[in-house]
Amino acid sequence: MDKFKPEQLQFSDLAISHFSGLLKNEKINQSIRIGVKKAGCSGYEYFFEYEKTHAQDDTVIKHDDCTFLIDPKSFEFLKGSKVDYEEDGFNKGIKFHNPNATSVCGCGESFTVDSDKNFSSEVTSQVKKKIKILPHEEFCPEGAIIEALPGESILEACLRNKIKIEHACEMSCACTTCHIIVEDGFNNLEDASDEEEDQLDKAWGLEQNSRLGCQVYPIDEMTVIRIPKYTINLVSEDH
Ligand code: FES
């Protein structure tokens, strides 16, 4: 049964020709998954992956020799969008014109949505979650309990509340300075990506419940975190 209505997601000719070029070089994977995940400087970001087969609940869209797969949660965010391919000087790539995005960051890869709209609760949480930060001599001597806004990472919530955890790579998962240890609520967090795991391996004082604050979003009503005594920067500079 075809549940997809073409007006729900459109592709420009340039976008189709771009994807078709990519798929021509793929021997095993014959489809492209388009999705939305929590991340980025503005809350959510688009991602693309090659796929061999589709899941039962995927929306499947065929255009010429391209097959696109979209999971139901991502589809809620993408509905009504036009997927385009644009070249602007040295910048070129896929651009989303997404009517659900209330603001888009400069790179065009991440965006926010109106939290009053009913997007899937598995992708975005409408309820503000609390984060308890255990006392840290430098960043939070008394300890604190703060609230995270929907779509906000633990690091973003801390920074907004003036708990200045280091973030040397500006939250791009390329350093370990936002290393935190999750004392309570660890098991319910989304799994770490391979990139996060790789970075964590370099963290000072790595523990079983270590995460990168910029990559992790509170799930439980209250998540308890501890900021390690040192970061990799401090160790190399001062210790
Ligand atoms: S700020 Fe660099 S990994 Fe989080």
Residues whose N, C-alpha, C, O or C-beta is under 5 A from the ligand:
A	BS01	FES	E166 H167 A168 C169 E170 M171 S172 C173 A174 C175 T176 T177 C178 L212 C214
